[in-house]
Amino acid sequence: MTRKILVLSLLISAFLLGFTGNIQAAGGEEDKTSFIMHHVKDSHEWHFATFGHTHVTLPLPVIIYSGDRGLEFFSSSDFQNHETHLFGEEYAHEGYFIDEHDHLGRVDGASFLELSITKNVVMLFIVLIFVGWVSLAAARHYKKHGAVAPKGAAAIIEPIVIFVRDEIAKKSIGPQYKRFVPYLISLFLFVWFGNLLGLIPGAANMTGNIAVTMVLAVLTFIITNVNGNKDYWKHVFMTPGVPPLMLLIIVPVEIIGLFTKPFALMVRLFVAITAGHIVILGFIALAFIFESYTIGIASTLMVTFINLIELLVATIQAYVFTLFSAMYIGSAVAEHAHDDHH
């Protein structure tokens, strides 16, 4: 099994090196690392590969709403000069422009609401469809065959469901865990598959986008506080055993703590996934910076090793995000024994 994973990772690494084969064309002679940030950031187009001066891209829909012009639809390819790539210059279309940082703006400076289907949004849909397909396939297996040895998608889903239910939900939440198991399983599968699919060459860095991790953290925040019992809120606003004067200090700290917990969830996943992508692409860039085959071979070996680590990190981060979410929910719904003796 280990040999298969190593071979697979080596093939991925080699493909990744070939995939970024002409960095000079994409980033220019003076900047052979610009492709790194272009990969980790969101974009209005999906760039797959560069062959010489030809860029293989998928234009994505730009959707804009403004008070004076209403709802507008057009393709990101409308912003491009077909001889050059989207990045590096500013392109205008219908009174809007995309600058060298892929920021969309309006020529006259008027405000607008952007609802575009960007690369990360497409990746979000892909992950949702994949999670839904695997989950429904597992459900159909059990509906058809009953409690038999799982096969196919069921063989993937069953161990995850049992692990999240028994090792995360039950241990972290307690007697009320069953209510939150569906959310925790969905959370784990979404983050896990998002992390793994993001490692495929050319894929979008979805779970390395802070907007995505923020939404996941906000969901945990809402579920935690909506289900919080009176003991939970009493601990926040009237912390037991604390002198009245100290409450003036403790209560603000507890209130701030309500928000720092989801903030930590958001930042932890964002930083871990983004850092992994940057490190892998950074080692790939070394071959082009030094223009050396020796450095290229060494960087390929390092990328292979880091890919193996990233496969582990992808799973660990899904586990950590789900575990901490369960712990926060558990602290909100826990019933505390009250001492009636004075």
BATI-944031 format. One record per atom (N, C-alpha, C, O): x, y, z; residue in one letter. Coordinates in steps of 0.05 Angstrom, whole numbers, plus 5000, padded with zeros to 4 digits. Example, Ala and Ser with C-alpha at 12.3 -4.5 7.8 and 13.67 -1.06 7.14 Angstrom:
% residues 2
526448865156a/524649105156a/526449345156a/528549345169a/525749555142s/527349795143s/525850015157s/526850235161s/
***
This chain:
% residues 342
501749765000m/500050005000m/501750255000m/501250444985m/503850255017t/505650485019t/507050524992t/507450754983t/507850304979r/509250334953r/507350454932r/508150624916r/504850374932k/502850484913k/502550784918k/502350944898k/502350864943i/501951154949i/504451304940i/504251524929i/506851194945l/509351334937l/509451364907l/510251574897l/508851154892v/508851164863v/506851364853v/507451524835v/504451364864l/502451554856l/503251844861l/502952014844l/504451884885s/505352154892s/507652244873s/507752484866s/509452054866l/511652124848l/510552194820l/511552384808l/508552054811l/507352114785l/505952394786l/506152544767l/504652444808i/503352704811i/505452924811i/505053134798i/507652884825s/509753084826s/510953134799s/511353364791s/511452914784a/512652944757a/510653094739a/511453264723a/508153024742f/506053154725f/505853444732f/505453614715f/506153514758l/506053784767l/508253944755l/507954174747l/510753824754l/512953964742l/512454014712l/513054234702l/511453814698g/510753854670g/508454044666g/508354194646g/506754044685f/504354214684f/504954504685f/503654674673f/507154574699t/508054854701t/510554884684t/512355044691t/510554754662g/512954734645g/514054994635g/516455024632g/512455194630n/513455444619n/512755674637n/510955834631n/514155694659i/513555904678i/514456174667i/513256384674i/516556184650q/517456434639q/515156564623q/514756814624q/513556404608a/511456514592a/509156614610a/507956824603a/508656474632a/506356554649a/507156784668a/505456954673a/509556784677g/510356994697g/512357184687g/512857384701g/513657134664g/515757314655g/518457244665g/518757114685g/520557324649e/523257254657e/523957364684e/525457244699e/522857604690e/523657734715e/522257634739e/522957694762e/520157464735d/518657364758d/517757084753d/515757034739d/519356894763k/518756614758k/517256474781k/517056234782k/516256634799t/514656534821t/511856644822t/510256574841t/511056814803s/508456934804s/506156734802s/503956774811s/506756504789f/504756294786f/503756184812f/501656074814f/505456214833i/504756104859i/502256244870i/500356114878i/502356504871m/500056654882m/497656644863m/495356654872m/498156614837h/495956584818h/494456324824h/492056304819h/495956114833h/494655854839h/493055874865h/490855774866h/494155994886v/492855984912v/490556184914v/488756154931v/490556394896k/488356584897k/486056504879k/486356334862k/483756634884d/481456584867d/481856724840d/483556904838d/480256654820s/480556774794s/477956764778s/476156604784s/477756944759h/475356954742h/475656764718h/473756734702h/477856624716e/478256414696e/479656184709e/480956214730e/479555944697w/480955714707w/483255644688w/482755554665w/485655704697h/488055654680h/489055374685h/489655304708h/489355214664f/490154934667f/493154894660f/494554754675f/494055004638a/496854954630a/497655164610a/496055314599a/500355184606t/501555364587t/503355204569t/505155064578t/502955234542f/504755104523f/505855324505f/504555424487f/508355394510g/509555614496g/508255874504g/508355954527g/506856004485h/505356244491h/502356194490h/500756384489h/501655934489t/498755864488t/497855784516t/499055614529t/495755904525h/494655854552h/492055704550h/490155794537h/491955474563v/489455314563v/487855394588v/488655344610v/485655534583t/484055644604t/481155584600t/480255534577t/479655594621l/476655574620l/475555844628l/475655904652l/474355994610p/473056254618p/470656194636p/469256004631p/470256364656l/468056324674l/466156564673l/466956784666l/463656524680p/461656734677p/462056954698p/462456904722p/461957204688v/462057444706v/459157544709v/457857604689v/458257554734i/455557644740i/455657884758i/456857874779i/454558114749i/454758364763i/451958494765i/450358484747i/451458604789y/448958754793y/449659034803y/451159064822y/448459234790s/448759514799s/446059644797s/444359574781s/445759854813g/443159994814g/442460124788g/440060134780g/444460224773d/443860374749d/443760204723d/442560284703d/445059964725r/445259794701r/443859524704r/443759374685r/442959474728g/441559214733g/443458974733g/445859004740g/442358744726l/443858494726l/445158454699l/443858464678l/447858404699e/449358374674e/450858104675e/451958024695e/450857964652f/452257714649f/454257734625f/453457834604f/456657654629f/458557614607f/460757434615f/461057364639f/462357344596s/464557154601s/467157304608s/467657524599s/468757174625s/471357294631s/473157314607s/475057474606s/472657144586s/474257164562s/473857424547s/475457504531s/471557564552d/471157824540d/473158034549d/473558234535d/474457984572f/476458174582f/479158124569f/481058284574f/479557904554q/482257824546q/482857914517q/481157924500q/485457984514n/486557994487n/487457704481n/488957594497n/486557594460h/487057304456h/489957234452h/490656994452h/491757434450e/494557374447e/496057374473e/498357294475e/494657474494t/495957484520t/494257364542t/491757334538t/495557294564h/494057174586h/492657394602h/493357624599h/490657314617l/489157504633l/490857674652l/490357904656l/492857534664f/494457674684f/496757844671f/497557784649f/497558054685g/499858214676g/499058474664g/500658664662g/496558514655e/495558764644e/492758804653e/491558644667e/491659044646e/488959104653e/487159084629e/487859194608e/484858954631y/483058914609y/480359024616y/479258984638y/479159164596a/476559284601a/474459164582a/475059064561a/471959164592h/469759064576h/467159174587h/466559144611h/465559304570e/462859404578e/462959584603e/461159584619e/465059744605g/465259924628g/466459814653g/466659944673g/467359554652y/468659424674y/471459344666y/472059334643y/473159294686f/475859214680f/476859004700f/475858994723f/478758844692i/480158654709i/483058734709i/484358744688i/484258794732d/487058884734d/488958644735d/488058414734d/491458714738e/493558504738e/493358314762e/494458094762e/491858404783h/491458224807h/488758074805h/487957954825h/487458094781d/484957954777d/482758074794d/480857934801d/482858334800h/480758474814h/478858604794h/479758734775h/476358554798l/474358674780l/473458944790l/472958984814l/473459144773g/472659414780g/471059544758g/470759444736g/469959774765r/468359924745r/469960174736r/471060314753r/469960224710v/471560444700v/470760704712v/472560864718v/468160764715d/467361024726d/467461034757d/466661234769d/468360814770g/468560804799g/466060764814g/466060764839g/463760714800a/461260674814a/461260394828a/462760214820a/459660374849s/459560124864s/457759914850s/455959994835s/458259664855f/456759444844f/457059204861f/458859184878f/455259014858l/455358754872l/456158544852l/454858504832l/458358394859e/459258184842e/458257914851e/458657844874e/457057764833l/456057494839l/457357284819l/456057084813l/459757344811s/461057174790s/461556894799s/461856834823s/461556714780i/462256434785i/465256404780i/466256364758i/466756444802t/469656434800t/470756144802t/469155954805t/473356114800k/474655854801k/473955704827k/473355464826k/474055844849n/473455714875n/470555634877n/469855434890n/468855794865v/465955724865v/465455474849v/463855304858v/466755454826v/466455204810v/467554964826v/466254754826v/469855004839m/470954784855m/469054714878m/468854474885m/467754914889l/465854864910l/463554684901l/462754494914l/462554744877f/460454574865f/461354294859f/459954104864f/463854274850i/464954004844i/465153834869i/464453604869i/466153964891v/466353814917v/463653734927v/463253514937v/461653924926l/458953864935l/457753634919l/456553454930l/458153634892i/457053424875i/458453154882i/457152954883i/461053164886f/462552924892f/461652804919f/461252564921f/461452974939v/460552884966v/457752774964v/457152564976v/455952914950g/453252814947g/453052554932g/451552374940g/454652524911w/454752274895w/455752044912w/454451824912w/457952074926v/459051864943v/457051784965v/456651544970v/455851984978s/453951935000s/451451784990s/450551595003s/450351874968l/447951754957l/448551474947l/446851294949l/450951434936a/451651164926a/451850974950a/451050744948a/452951074972a/453150904996a/450350845007a/449850615015a/448651045007a/445850995017a/444350794999a/442950625010a/444750804973r/443450614955r/444450334960r/442950144958r/447050314966h/448150044971h/446849914996h/446049684995h/446450065017y/445249955041y/442249905037y/441149725049y/440950075021k/438150045016k/437649785000k/435649655003k/439549724982k/439249494965k/440249234978k/438949024974k/442449254992h/443749005002h/443448975033h/444048765043h/442549185046g/442349165075g/445049165089g/446949275079g/445149045113a/447549055129a/449548835121a/450048645136a/450648865097v/452648675087v/455348825086v/455449075090v/457448685079a/460048805077a/459949035056a/459248985033a/460749275063p/460549495045p/462449465021p/464649365024p/461649564998k/463249564974k/462949844961k/461049984965k/465049904945g/464950154930g/464850394948g/466450424967g/462950584942a/462750824958a/462150774987a/463050915005a/460550564992a/459850495020a/462350425036a/462450475060a/464350305023a/466750225037a/468350475046a/469950455065a/467950695032i/469350945039i/467751095061i/468851195080i/465151105058i/463451265075i/463051135102i/463051275123i/462650865103e/461950735129e/464050785151e/463350855173e/466650745145p/468650795167p/468651085176p/469151145200p/468151275157i/468151555165i/465751615183i/466051745203i/463351515175v/460951555191v/461351445219v/460651575239v/462351195221i/462651075247i/464751225264i/464351275288i/466951305251f/469051455265f/468051725275f/468451785299f/466651875258v/465652145267v/463552105288v/463452265307v/461851905286r/459751865305r/460851775333r/460151895353r/462551575332d/463551465358d/465851605370d/465951645394d/467751695354e/470251805364e/470152115367e/471752225382e/468452245351i/468252535353i/465752625366i/465852755387i/463452565354a/460852665365a/460252555393a/459652715411a/460252295396k/459452175421k/461352255444k/460352325466k/463952265439k/465852325460k/465952625467k/466452705489k/465452795447s/465653085451s/463053215459s/463153415473s/460853105450i/458253235456i/456753105479i/455453235494i/456952835480g/455552695502g/452852585493g/452452515470g/450952565512p/448352425507p/446752545484p/445252405471p/447152805478q/445552925457q/446952915429q/446153065411q/448952745426y/450552755402y/449152695376y/449852795355y/446952525378k/445652435354k/444552665337k/444452655312k/443652885350r/442553115336r/444553245317r/443853365297r/447153225324f/449253375310f/450953195292f/452653295278f/450452935292v/452052755276v/451852825246v/453852825232v/449352865235p/449252935206p/450953175198p/452253175178p/450853385215y/452453625209y/455453555210y/456953645192y/456253415230l/459153355233l/460153175211l/462453215201l/458552985203i/459352805180i/459552975155i/461452945140i/457553145149s/457653315126s/460053495126s/461353535105s/460653605149l/462953785152l/465553635146l/467253735132l/465853405158f/468353245154f/468653175124f/470853215113f/466553075112l/466752985084l/467353225065l/468953205047l/466053455071f/466453685054f/469353785056f/470653835035f/470353815080v/473053915084v/475153715073v/477053785060v/474653455079w/476553245071w/476753225041w/478953235030w/474453195027f/474553174998f/475553434986f/476853434965f/474853664997g/475853924987g/478853934989g/480154034970g/479953845011n/482853845015n/484253654995n/486153724982n/483053414992l/484353214974l/484153294945l/486053274930l/481853384936l/481453464908l/483153714902l/484053744879l/483653874922g/485354114918g/488254044913g/489754214904g/489053794918l/491853704913l/492253614885l/494553574876l/490153574870i/490353494842i/491553724826i/490653954829i/493553674809p/494753894793p/492654044777p/490953924763p/492654304779g/490754474765g/488154524779g/486554694771g/487754394802a/485354434817a/485354704832a/487554814836a/483054794840a/482855044855a/483455004884a/483054784895a/484455214897n/485155204925n/482755284942n/482855484956n/480655114942m/478155194954m/478355214984m/477555424995m/479255014998t/479455025027t/481755195037t/482055245061t/483355295018g/485355495025g/484355775019g/485855975020g/481755805015n/480456065011n/479156145037n/477455995047n/479856375048i/478856445075i/475856495075i/474556475096i/474656565052a/471756595051a/470356335056a/468256325069a/471456115045v/470255855049v/470455765078v/468555675090v/472855785089t/473355705117t/471655885136t/470855785157t/471256135128m/469656315145m/466756215147m/465556215168m/465656135124v/462856045123v/462555795140v/460655765155v/464455605138l/464455365154l/464555435184l/463155315200l/466355615191a/466555705219a/464055845229a/463255805252a/462855995212v/460356135220v/458055935224v/456455965243v/457955725208l/455955515212l/456255385239l/454355345254l/458755325246t/459255205273t/458555405295t/457455325315t/459155655291f/458555865310f/455555885315f/454555905338f/453955885293i/451055905295i/449855655309i/448255685328i/450755415301i/449655175313i/450355155342i/448755075359i/452755245349t/453655235377t/451955415395t/450955335415t/451555665386n/450255865403n/447255845402n/445855905422n/446055745380v/443155705379v/442355475398v/440255485410v/444155275401n/443455045417n/444555075446n/444254895462n/445755295452g/446855335479g/444655335500g/442655475497g/445055185522n/443055175543n/443555395564n/445455555561n/441955405585k/442155625604k/444855615620k/445855815627k/445855375624d/448455345637d/450655475620d/452555595631d/450455435594y/452455545576y/452455855577y/454555975580y/450055965576w/449856255576w/450356375603w/451356595606w/449756225624k/450356315651k/453356325655k/454356505669k/454756135643h/457756135646h/458856375631h/460956475639h/457556465610v/458556695595v/458056955610v/459857125613v/455556995620f/454757255631f/454857265662f/454957485673f/454757035675m/454957025704m/456656785713m/455656595725m/459256805706t/461056575711t/460956485740t/461556645758t/460256235745p/460056135773p/462756155788p/464856105776p/462556225813g/464956235830g/466756475827g/468856485839g/465856665810v/467556905806v/466357135822v/463957185820v/467957285837p/467057515853p/465657725834p/466557755812p/463657855844p/462158045827p/463858255813p/463458315789p/465958365826l/467658565814l/469258445790l/469758575770l/470058185794m/471558055773m/469958005748m/471057965726m/467257995751l/465557955727l/465858175707l/465458135683l/466658415716l/467058635698l/469358575678l/469458685656l/471158405686i/473358325669i/472758065655i/473258035631i/471657875670i/471257605660i/469157595638i/469457465617i/466857745642v/464657735622v/465557835595v/464957695575v/466858065592p/467858145566p/469757935553p/469657885529p/471457805570v/473257605559v/471657365549v/472257255527v/469557285563e/467857055555e/466357125529e/466156955511e/465457375526i/464057455502i/465957455478i/465257365457i/468357555483i/470357555461i/470957265454i/471457205430i/471057085474g/471656805469g/469556675451g/470256485436g/467056765451l/465056655433l/465856685404l/465256525387l/467356905398f/468056965370f/470856875363f/471456815340f/472656855383t/475356765377t/475456465370t/477256385355t/473556315381k/473556025374k/473055975345k/474655835332k/470856085333p/470456045304p/472656175288p/473356085266p/473756405298f/475856535283f/478356355281f/479656335260f/478956215303a/481256035303a/480755805284a/482555715270a/478255705283l/477555495264l/478055585235l/479255445219l/477055825229m/477255935202m/480255965194m/480955875172m/481856085211v/484656145204v/486355885203v/488055865186v/485755695221r/487455455222r/487255295196r/489355215185r/484855255186l/484555105161l/485655265137l/487055145120l/485055515136f/486055685114f/489055685113f/490155655091f/490355725135v/493255745136v/494555475129v/496455465114v/493555255141a/494754995137a/494654915107a/496654815097a/492354945094i/492054865067i/493655045048i/494954955030i/493455305052t/494855495035t/497855465037t/499255475017t/498855425061a/501755395065a/502755155051a/504855155039a/501154935051g/502054685037g/502254735007g/504254634995g/500354874995h/500454924967h/502855104960h/504155054940h/503355304976i/505555484971i/508255344973i/509955394957i/508555164993v/511055024996v/511554844971v/513754834961v/509454694963i/509754514940i/510554674915i/512454604900i/509054884909l/509655044885l/512355194888l/513655244868l/513055264913g/515655394917g/517955214909g/519855304897g/517754954916f/519854764908f/519954724878f/522054694866f/517554714866i/517554694836i/518854934824i/520254904804i/518355174835a/519555424823a/522555424825a/523855564809a/523755284844l/526655284847l/528055184822l/530155294815l/526954994808a/528154884784a/528355104762a/530255114747a/526355284762f/526255494741f/527855734750f/528855884733f/528055774776i/529656004786i/532655954781i/534056134771i/533555704787f/536355644784f/536955524756f/539255504748f/534855454740e/535155344713e/537155114713e/539055104697e/536654924732s/538454704736s/536954444737s/534954424751s/537854234722y/536653974723y/537053844750y/535353694760y/539453894762t/540053784788t/538053884809t/536953724824t/537554144809i/535654264827i/532854154821i/531254114839i/532254114795g/529654014787g/529153734798g/526953674808g/531153554797i/530853284807i/530553294838i/528853154849i/532153464851a/531953494880a/529253604888a/528053504908a/528253804874s/525653914880s/523353724875s/521353724890s/523753544855t/521653344849t/521453144873t/519353064881t/523853064883l/523852884906l/522553014931l/521052884945l/523153274934m/521953414957m/518953444954m/517453414973m/518053504929v/515253534924v/513853264929v/511553264939v/515053044921t/513952784926t/513552734956t/511452644965t/515652804971f/515452765000f/513352945012f/511752865029f/513253195004i/511253385014i/508453305006i/506553345021i/508153194982n/505453094974n/504452884992n/502052874999n/506252705001l/505452495020l/504552625046l/502552545058l/506052825055i/505252975080i/502553115076i/500953115094i/502153235052e/499753375047e/497253195047e/495053275055e/497652945038l/495452755039l/494652705068l/492252685075l/496652695086l/496152665114l/494852915126l/492952905142l/495953145119v/494953405129v/492053445120v/490453555136v/491353365096a/488653395086a/486653255104a/484553355110a/487453015114t/485752855132t/485752975160t/483652995173t/488153045169i/488353155197i/486753415200i/485353455220i/486853595179q/485453845181q/482453805181q/480953945195q/481453605166a/478653545166a/477853445194a/475753515204a/479553275205y/479053165232y/479053385253y/477253395270y/481053555252v/481353765272v/478953965271v/477854045291v/478154045246f/475954225243f/473354105254f/471854245268f/472953855248t/470453715258t/470653675288t/468553705302t/472953595298l/473253545327l/472753805343l/471253795363l/473954025335f/473554275350f/470754375348f/469654485367f/469454335325s/466654405322s/464954245342s/463154355355s/465553985344a/464053815363a/464553895391a/462753895408a/467053975398m/467654055425m/466254315433m/465254345455m/466054505413y/464654755419y/461654705423y/460454815441y/460554525406i/457654455409i/457254315435i/455254365449i/459154135442g/458853985467g/458954165492g/457454115511g/460554375491s/460654565514s/458154725516s/457454815538s/456654755494a/454254915494a/451854755503a/449954865515a/451754495499v/449454325506v/449854155531v/448054025539v/452254165542a/452854005566a/451154085589a/450754315595a/450053885603e/448553935627e/450353905651e/451653695655e/450454115668h/452254115691h/450754045716h/448454125720h/451953885733a/450753815759a/450754065777a/452754195779a/448454115789h/448254355807h/448354265836h/447054075845h/450054405850d/450354345878d/448354505895d/448554755895d/446554365908d/444454505924d/445354565952d/443954695967d/447754465960h/448654515988h/450054775990h/451454855971h/449654916011h/450855176016h/452855156038h/454155356045h/
***
